[in-house]
Amino acid sequence: MAEPATSIWHLADQWLAWDKAPETLAEINKLKETKNEAELEKRLRNRIQFGTAGLRGKMQAGFAFMNCLTVIQASQGLAKFVQSRDAQRAIEHGVVIGADARHNSHSFAVLVANAMRALGFKVHWLGSVVQTPLVAWATGFTGAAAGVMITASHNPALDNGYKVYLRQGVQVNTPWDAEISRHINENLVPWDGAWEGETGLETSTYTSRNNDWISVIVNYAVNSPLSTLLNESFSDSVQKSTVPNILPPTPFMYTPLHGTGGRCLPRILHEIGIGHQMLNVDSQFKEDPNFPTVPFPNPEEDGALDLAMAAAEASGRTFLIANDPDADRFAAAQIIPGQNTWYRFTGNQIGVLLASHILENLTFPCQQKGYYMLNTTVSTTMLSKMCAAHGVHYRETLTGFKWMGSIARDLEEYEGYTVPFAFEEALGYMFPGTRCYDKDGLTAAAIFLLAEAQWRTQGMTPYDKLRELFKKYGHHETFNNYFRSPDPQTTAALFQKIRTARRWQKGEKFGTKFTVTRWRDMTLGYDSDTAENKPELPVDQGSHMLTLWLNENIKFTLRGSGTEPKVKFYIESWEDNQEQAINAVCDVFHTILSEWVKPLAPTMTCASQLFTSSSHMVTL
């Protein structure tokens, strides 16, 4: 017999007894006094869940949201997890803590530090207004037991988040997320000192670690001597970039979208010797947690780069770059020669452009066992063809840098390979040569600018280089977007109905134009084309993901987002002819809509206008 649910009034009293933050304490107290039971249920009944992405959500009072109390609880659970797994390392080498420029990020980071110090752990305090890749890198550089970054990346202004790294700066992954979650639930009552201020935190740590990190990026970019600040063993392990000459890129505009990138990228580029080519988008250069010019500060979103384009045109520039607010993503756009129209490169296109630059400048034979490049299963298949053409190993991973980071580290540390590059389609690029095992939008910016200068000596812009790659490997058209789901139950029901219908297995028709040539279900662990039908990738029962191969030249994936109320789709077709590839991805999208979404999840919605990677518009 199930135990009766805890009274909502008891949960409210529990909150009021534990919370010491005046604003959120007043929120719950007012809801209790006005007997707003429905809102209290929304705020208090279910806890915000810790997963591989850590925590992310709207900032407001309640166990279901991001606030000081839930950050304290998460930090106490994480501290207990580290104590049970890596206590001596945490005492001797510490825990790295940083925060972006969002509302409450600094306060949340102080609360993280309190929990770590309560158990006697050393704290590397990077403070607020730092970049996410700095925290990932510093966790590895210091030998820390863990790292915490307070950030919601490119989410709207009212959101915040809590990202966790373990040894070597690799993002927390399964099964450790469940173990941390268990420790959180066992440590909900705030400890003594949990609400203390930031007294005793060493503020000079940021300066030294930031200097070290920039030295590594500059060295990687231009093959210059590393700063003497770096220890010898770490210096020797950093791979050197093989850019043959340092040339200035085309004059360009830069926007950090009101985030932290503006504090770091100008210095990196000036130390490389190319900073004089940059102009800033003044209205977006300083940190502003309200993101006044972009409601969704994600470079992928339509309109996010409009101000940068206008500023570039006003200053006579045809090329721009951008970071998202925590500087772990990188975007680029240019005016197409002779057309006077802007072309925004997709994440996949930037990925293959960076990969081509790195592949073309690799030194052979490799000093290690060989080279590997990685990308995720929802990213373009073009990388595998490029690697094969250059004699480089390729590996597909599950989505997210939690997978690519750990696999890259294992390939290097345990198998003797060198991993020069990895990427995912959502504007994320990783350069293990700097010993950062997460996406890094600042290193990506530096390398892309150096590549652009090299292509220009060959008479090509980035757009021209992309056309050259398509001519060699086939035109790879992608169509990536999402359906908005009203709730997690609707998302789960959609995938369940698709599976139980069993109408779309290998050899069956998908709509009227396509035949399924391969079917893979990463939730149930099934692959129609492998030995014993077991997937080569790790099964993840905690998320929904289906991948279908259609005919001979199409692949698409449907997956539920782990951080947003979305069901994402990723469609790719490769053809010699661009028009055929565009038509194919559009036809697949309409088939997904007619076969799956409309009949099986009619409450899901999507935008009325969508665009493929060649900017072809699909209107619904």
C-alpha positions in Angstrom: 0.0 0.0 0.0 1.4 3.4 -1.0 2.2 5.9 1.7 0.0 9.0 1.7 1.5 12.1 0.1 3.0 14.6 2.4 0.7 17.5 3.1 1.5 20.6 1.0 1.2 22.7 4.2 3.9 20.5 5.8 6.1 21.1 2.8 5.5 24.8 3.1 6.5 24.7 6.8 9.6 22.7 5.9 10.6 25.4 3.4 10.0 28.2 5.8 12.1 26.5 8.4 15.1 25.9 6.1 15.1 29.0 3.8 17.1 32.0 5.0 17.0 34.1 1.8 14.5 36.9 2.4 13.0 37.1 -1.1 12.2 33.4 -1.6 11.2 33.0 2.1 8.6 35.8 1.5 7.3 34.2 -1.7 6.4 30.9 0.0 5.1 32.7 3.2 2.8 34.8 1.1 1.5 31.7 -0.8 0.9 30.0 2.5 -0.9 33.0 4.1 -3.2 33.4 1.0 -3.8 29.6 1.0 -2.7 29.4 -2.7 -2.6 25.6 -2.7 -2.2 25.2 -6.4 0.9 27.4 -6.6 2.4 25.7 -3.6 1.9 22.3 -5.2 3.7 23.6 -8.3 6.6 25.1 -6.2 7.1 22.4 -3.5 5.7 19.0 -4.5 8.4 17.9 -6.8 12.1 18.6 -6.5 14.3 20.0 -9.2 16.1 16.9 -10.5 19.9 16.6 -10.6 21.0 14.8 -13.8 24.0 14.6 -16.1 23.4 18.3 -17.0 23.4 19.1 -13.3 20.5 21.5 -12.5 18.9 24.0 -14.7 15.6 25.9 -14.3 13.8 29.1 -13.5 14.9 31.1 -10.5 12.1 31.4 -8.0 11.1 30.0 -4.6 10.3 26.3 -4.1 12.0 22.9 -4.2 11.2 22.6 -7.9 13.2 25.7 -8.9 16.7 27.2 -8.8 17.2 29.2 -5.6 19.6 29.5 -2.7 18.1 26.6 -0.7 18.1 24.1 -3.6 21.7 25.2 -4.5 22.7 24.5 -0.8 21.0 21.1 -0.9 22.7 20.2 -4.2 26.0 21.4 -2.9 25.7 19.4 0.3 24.9 16.3 -1.7 27.7 16.9 -4.1 30.1 17.4 -1.2 29.1 14.1 0.4 29.5 12.4 -3.0 33.0 13.7 -3.4 33.8 12.8 0.2 32.7 9.2 -0.4 34.6 8.9 -3.7 37.6 11.2 -3.7 38.0 12.8 -0.2 41.8 13.0 -0.1 42.0 14.6 -3.5 39.3 17.1 -2.5 41.3 18.0 0.7 44.7 18.3 -1.1 43.7 19.5 -4.6 40.3 21.0 -3.9 37.2 21.8 -5.8 37.0 24.5 -8.5 34.1 26.9 -8.3 33.0 29.6 -10.8 29.9 31.5 -12.0 28.7 33.4 -15.0 27.2 36.9 -14.9 23.6 36.0 -14.5 21.3 37.1 -11.7 22.2 35.3 -8.4 25.1 33.4 -10.0 27.7 34.9 -7.6 25.5 34.2 -4.5 24.9 30.6 -5.6 28.6 30.0 -6.1 29.3 31.3 -2.5 26.8 28.7 -1.2 28.6 26.0 -3.2 31.9 27.0 -1.5 30.3 26.9 1.9 29.3 23.2 1.5 32.8 22.2 0.2 34.6 24.0 3.0 32.3 22.4 5.6 33.8 19.1 4.8 37.4 20.4 4.8 37.9 20.6 1.1 40.2 23.2 -0.5 38.4 25.6 -2.7 39.7 27.1 -5.9 37.5 30.2 -6.1 37.3 31.7 -9.6 34.4 33.9 -8.6 31.7 35.2 -10.8 31.8 36.6 -14.4 33.9 33.7 -15.6 33.6 31.5 -18.6 32.4 27.9 -18.4 35.4 26.4 -20.3 37.7 28.1 -17.8 36.1 26.0 -15.0 36.3 22.8 -17.0 40.0 23.5 -17.8 40.9 24.6 -14.3 39.4 21.4 -12.8 41.8 19.4 -14.8 44.8 21.7 -14.5 44.6 21.8 -10.7 44.0 18.1 -10.3 40.8 19.0 -8.4 38.3 16.3 -7.4 35.4 18.3 -8.9 34.4 21.6 -10.4 31.1 23.5 -10.3 30.0 26.2 -12.7 26.9 28.2 -11.9 25.4 29.0 -15.3 22.3 28.5 -17.5 24.4 29.0 -20.6 22.2 30.5 -23.3 18.8 30.1 -21.5 16.6 33.2 -20.9 17.4 35.7 -18.2 15.2 34.2 -15.5 16.9 30.8 -15.6 20.1 29.6 -13.9 21.9 26.3 -13.6 24.5 24.2 -11.8 27.0 22.2 -13.9 29.4 19.6 -12.4 32.7 18.3 -13.5 34.7 15.5 -12.0 38.4 14.6 -12.3 40.2 16.1 -15.3 37.3 18.5 -16.0 35.0 15.9 -17.5 31.3 16.5 -17.1 29.5 14.3 -14.7 27.8 11.3 -16.4 25.9 8.2 -15.7 25.9 6.5 -13.1 27.4 9.3 -11.0 24.5 11.6 -11.5 22.1 9.2 -9.8 24.6 8.8 -6.9 24.9 12.5 -6.5 21.1 12.8 -6.5 20.9 10.2 -3.8 23.3 12.1 -1.6 21.3 15.3 -2.2 18.1 13.7 -1.0 20.0 12.5 2.1 21.3 16.0 2.9 18.4 18.4 2.6 18.7 20.2 5.9 21.1 23.1 5.6 24.3 22.5 7.5 25.8 24.9 10.0 27.4 27.7 8.1 25.5 26.9 4.9 24.2 30.5 4.6 27.5 32.3 5.4 28.9 35.0 3.1 32.1 34.9 1.0 34.6 35.6 3.8 37.8 33.6 3.5 37.6 32.9 -0.3 40.9 33.6 -2.1 40.1 36.0 -4.8 43.5 36.0 -6.4 43.0 32.4 -7.7 41.0 33.7 -10.7 43.9 35.9 -11.9 46.5 33.1 -11.8 44.2 30.4 -13.3 43.0 32.8 -16.0 46.5 33.7 -17.0 47.5 30.1 -17.2 44.4 29.2 -19.3 45.0 32.0 -21.8 48.7 30.9 -22.1 47.5 27.4 -23.0 45.0 28.7 -25.6 47.5 31.1 -27.2 50.2 28.3 -27.3 47.8 25.9 -28.9 46.7 28.4 -31.5 50.2 29.7 -32.5 52.7 27.2 -31.3 54.4 29.7 -29.1 56.3 28.9 -25.8 54.0 28.3 -22.8 54.0 30.7 -19.9 56.5 29.8 -17.2 53.5 29.9 -14.8 52.5 26.4 -16.1 54.0 23.3 -14.5 56.4 21.4 -16.7 54.3 18.2 -16.9 51.2 20.0 -17.9 53.1 22.1 -20.4 54.5 19.0 -22.1 51.1 17.4 -22.4 49.5 20.3 -24.3 49.4 19.6 -28.0 50.7 22.3 -30.3 48.6 23.6 -33.1 50.2 23.2 -36.6 49.0 26.5 -38.1 51.9 27.1 -40.6 51.7 31.0 -40.4 50.0 33.5 -38.2 48.0 35.8 -40.6 45.4 38.4 -39.7 41.9 37.4 -40.5 39.4 39.6 -42.4 38.3 42.5 -40.2 35.3 41.2 -38.2 32.7 42.1 -35.6 32.4 40.2 -32.3 29.5 39.9 -29.8 29.5 38.0 -26.5 25.7 38.5 -26.3 25.9 40.3 -23.0 28.0 37.4 -21.5 31.5 36.7 -20.2 33.3 36.2 -23.5 34.1 39.9 -23.8 36.4 39.7 -20.7 38.6 37.1 -22.3 38.5 36.8 -26.1 40.0 40.3 -26.8 43.0 39.4 -24.7 43.4 36.0 -26.3 43.3 37.5 -29.8 45.7 40.3 -29.0 48.2 37.9 -27.5 48.0 35.8 -30.7 48.5 39.0 -32.7 45.2 39.3 -34.5 43.1 41.4 -32.0 43.5 44.6 -34.0 41.1 43.1 -36.7 38.2 43.0 -34.2 35.4 45.5 -33.5 32.9 44.9 -30.7 29.1 45.2 -30.9 29.1 47.9 -28.2 25.4 47.4 -27.2 26.1 43.7 -26.4 29.7 43.8 -25.2 29.3 44.4 -21.4 27.8 41.7 -19.2 24.1 42.2 -18.5 22.0 39.5 -16.9 18.8 40.9 -18.3 20.0 40.3 -21.9 18.1 43.5 -23.0 18.8 43.1 -26.8 18.2 39.3 -27.1 15.4 37.5 -25.2 17.0 34.2 -26.0 20.8 34.8 -25.9 21.5 31.7 -28.0 23.5 32.3 -31.3 21.4 29.6 -32.9 18.1 31.5 -32.4 16.7 33.5 -35.2 17.4 37.2 -34.6 20.2 36.6 -32.1 22.9 38.0 -34.5 20.8 40.7 -36.1 22.5 43.5 -34.1 25.9 42.1 -34.9 25.0 42.0 -38.6 23.8 45.6 -38.5 26.9 46.8 -36.7 29.1 44.9 -39.2 27.4 46.5 -42.1 27.6 50.0 -40.5 31.4 49.5 -40.2 31.9 48.0 -43.6 32.6 44.5 -42.3 31.5 41.3 -44.0 32.3 38.7 -41.3 31.3 38.3 -37.6 31.7 35.9 -34.8 29.8 35.3 -31.5 29.9 33.5 -28.2 26.9 32.6 -26.1 26.7 34.2 -22.6 29.0 31.7 -20.8 31.4 31.5 -23.8 31.2 27.7 -24.4 29.6 28.0 -27.8 30.8 29.7 -30.9 29.0 31.0 -34.0 30.0 32.7 -37.2 28.4 34.4 -40.2 29.5 36.2 -43.3 28.2 38.1 -46.3 28.2 35.8 -49.3 30.5 37.3 -52.0 28.6 39.1 -54.7 25.1 38.6 -53.1 25.1 41.1 -50.3 23.2 38.7 -48.0 24.3 37.2 -44.7 24.9 33.5 -44.3 24.8 32.1 -40.8 26.9 28.9 -40.6 25.2 26.1 -38.7 26.9 24.2 -35.9 27.6 21.3 -38.3 29.1 23.6 -40.9 31.4 25.3 -38.5 32.3 21.8 -37.2 33.4 20.5 -40.6 35.2 23.8 -41.4 37.2 23.5 -38.2 37.8 19.8 -38.8 39.0 20.4 -42.3 41.5 23.1 -41.1 42.8 20.8 -38.4 43.0 17.7 -40.6 44.8 19.6 -43.3 47.4 20.8 -40.8 48.0 17.6 -38.9 51.5 16.2 -38.8 51.9 12.6 -40.0 52.8 10.2 -38.8 51.2 10.8 -35.5 53.6 10.8 -32.6 51.1 8.7 -30.6 49.1 5.6 -31.7 47.0 7.6 -34.2 44.5 10.4 -34.4 40.8 10.3 -33.5 38.0 12.8 -34.1 34.6 12.6 -32.6 31.1 13.9 -33.0 27.7 13.0 -31.7 25.1 10.8 -33.2 22.9 13.9 -34.0 25.7 15.7 -35.7 26.7 15.5 -39.4 28.0 12.2 -40.9 30.3 14.3 -43.1 33.0 14.2 -40.4 33.4 10.4 -40.7 34.0 10.7 -44.5 36.6 13.5 -44.0 38.4 11.5 -41.4 38.5 8.4 -43.6 40.0 10.5 -46.5 42.8 11.7 -44.2 43.6 8.4 -42.5 42.2 9.5 -39.1 40.0 7.4 -36.9 36.5 8.5 -36.3 34.0 7.7 -33.4 30.4 8.5 -33.0 29.1 9.2 -29.5 25.9 9.9 -27.7 24.8 13.5 -27.5 26.6 15.9 -25.2 30.2 16.6 -24.1 29.7 14.4 -21.1 30.2 11.6 -23.6 32.7 13.2 -26.0 34.9 14.5 -23.1 35.1 11.2 -21.3 35.7 9.2 -24.5 38.4 11.7 -25.7 40.1 11.5 -22.3 40.0 7.7 -22.3 41.4 7.5 -25.9 44.3 9.7 -24.9 45.0 8.4 -21.4 44.3 4.7 -21.7 44.6 3.8 -25.4 47.5 6.0 -26.5 45.7 8.1 -29.2 45.6 11.8 -29.9 42.2 13.5 -30.2 42.7 16.9 -31.9 39.0 17.8 -32.2 35.4 16.9 -31.5 32.1 18.7 -32.0 28.3 18.6 -31.7 25.8 20.3 -34.0 24.7 22.8 -31.3 27.7 25.1 -31.8 29.9 23.2 -29.4 33.6 22.5 -30.3 36.2 20.7 -28.1 40.0 21.0 -28.5 41.5 18.3 -26.2 44.9 19.7 -27.3 44.4 22.4 -24.7 43.4 19.8 -22.1 39.8 21.2 -21.9 37.4 18.3 -22.2 34.3 20.4 -22.7 33.0 22.7 -25.4 35.1 25.9 -25.6 33.8 28.8 -27.6 36.9 30.9 -27.1 39.5 28.5 -28.4 37.0 27.8 -31.3 36.9 31.5 -32.1 40.7 31.8 -32.2 41.2 28.7 -34.4 38.4 29.7 -36.7 39.9 33.2 -37.3 43.3 31.7 -38.0 41.7 29.2 -40.4 39.8 32.0 -42.1 43.1 33.8 -42.7 44.7 30.7 -44.2 41.7 30.0 -46.5 41.9 33.6 -47.7 45.5 33.0 -49.0 43.9 30.3 -51.1 41.3 32.8 -52.5 38.4 31.4 -50.3 36.1 32.8 -47.7 34.7 30.3 -45.1 31.6 30.0 -47.3 33.7 29.2 -50.3 35.7 26.6 -48.3 32.4 25.0 -47.3 31.3 24.7 -50.9 34.7 23.1 -51.7 34.1 20.5 -49.0 30.6 19.8 -50.2 32.0 19.3 -53.7 34.5 16.7 -52.4 32.3 14.9 -49.9 28.8 15.5 -51.2 26.3 18.2 -50.2 25.2 17.5 -46.7 21.9 19.2 -46.0 20.7 19.2 -42.4 17.3 20.2 -40.9 17.4 20.5 -37.2 14.7 22.0 -35.0 12.2 20.9 -32.4 8.6 20.4 -31.4 7.5 22.0 -28.2 6.0 19.5 -25.8 3.4 20.5 -23.2 4.8 18.2 -20.6 7.2 15.2 -20.1 4.2 12.8 -20.1 3.3 13.8 -23.7 6.9 13.3 -24.8 7.1 9.8 -23.2 3.8 8.8 -24.7 4.9 9.8 -28.2 8.0 7.6 -28.1 6.0 4.7 -26.5 3.3 4.9 -29.3 6.0 4.9 -32.0 7.7 1.8 -30.4 4.5 -0.2 -29.8 3.1 0.5 -33.3 6.0 -1.5 -34.8 5.1 -0.1 -38.2 8.4 1.5 -39.0 10.9 -1.3 -38.5 13.8 -2.1 -40.9 12.4 -2.8 -44.4 9.1 -1.1 -43.7 7.8 2.1 -45.4 8.1 5.4 -43.6 5.4 7.5 -45.3 5.1 7.1 -49.1 8.6 8.0 -50.2 11.0 6.3 -47.8 12.0 2.8 -46.8 13.6 2.2 -43.3 17.1 0.7 -43.9 18.1 0.7 -40.3 16.4 1.3 -36.9 18.2 2.2 -33.7 16.5 2.7 -30.3 19.0 4.0 -27.7 16.5 3.9 -24.9 15.7 0.2 -25.2 19.1 -0.8 -26.6 18.2 -2.1 -30.0 20.0 -1.7 -33.4 18.8 -3.6 -36.4 22.2 -3.7 -38.1 24.6 -4.9 -35.3 25.6 -8.2 -33.9 22.8 -9.5 -31.7 21.0 -6.2 -32.4 22.9 -4.5 -29.5 23.9 -0.9 -30.1 27.6 0.0 -30.2 26.8 3.2 -28.2 25.9 3.1 -24.5 22.2 2.6 -23.8 20.6 5.5 -21.9 17.3 4.3 -20.5 16.8 7.7 -18.9 16.2 9.5 -22.2 14.3 9.0 -25.4 16.2 8.7 -28.7 15.3 7.0 -32.0 17.5 7.0 -35.1 16.3 5.9 -38.5 18.3 5.5 -41.7 16.1 5.9 -44.8 16.9 4.8 -48.4 20.6 5.1 -49.0 21.4 8.6 -48.1 19.2 9.9 -45.2 19.6 9.7 -41.4 17.4 11.3 -38.8 17.1 11.2 -35.0 14.2 12.1 -32.8 15.1 12.7 -29.1 13.6 14.2 -26.0 15.6 17.2 -24.6 17.0 16.6 -21.2 16.9 20.3 -20.2 13.9 21.8 -22.0 10.3 20.9 -22.9 11.2 19.9 -26.4 11.3 17.0 -28.7 14.2 17.7 -31.1 14.7 16.3 -34.6 17.9 16.1 -36.6 17.6 15.3 -40.3 20.4 14.9 -42.7 20.6 14.0 -46.4 23.7 13.8 -48.6 23.6 14.1 -52.3 25.7 15.4 -55.2 23.0 17.9 -55.9 22.1 20.5 -53.3 18.5 20.8 -54.4 17.9 17.1 -54.1 19.4 17.1 -50.6 17.1 20.0 -49.5 14.0 18.3 -50.9 14.9 15.1 -49.1 15.2 16.7 -45.6 12.0 18.6 -46.2 10.1 15.5 -47.2 11.4 13.6 -44.1 10.2 16.4 -41.9 6.7 16.4 -43.3 6.7 12.6 -42.9 7.6 12.9 -39.3 4.9 15.4 -38.9 2.2 13.3 -40.7 3.2 9.8 -39.5 4.2 10.6 -35.9 3.5 14.0 -34.4 0.1 14.9 -35.6 -1.6 11.5 -35.0 0.4 10.4 -31.9 1.1 13.8 -30.1 -1.4 16.3 -31.5 -0.7 18.8 -28.7 2.9 19.3 -29.7 3.6 22.4 -31.7 6.4 23.9 -33.7 7.3 27.2 -35.4 5.3 28.2 -38.5 8.5 28.9 -40.4 11.6 26.7 -40.2 14.9 26.7 -42.1 17.2 24.0 -43.4 21.0 24.4 -43.2 21.0 26.1 -46.6 18.4 28.7 -45.4 15.6 27.1 -47.3 12.4 28.1 -45.6 9.7 25.5 -44.7 6.3 27.1 -44.0 3.5 25.3 -42.2 
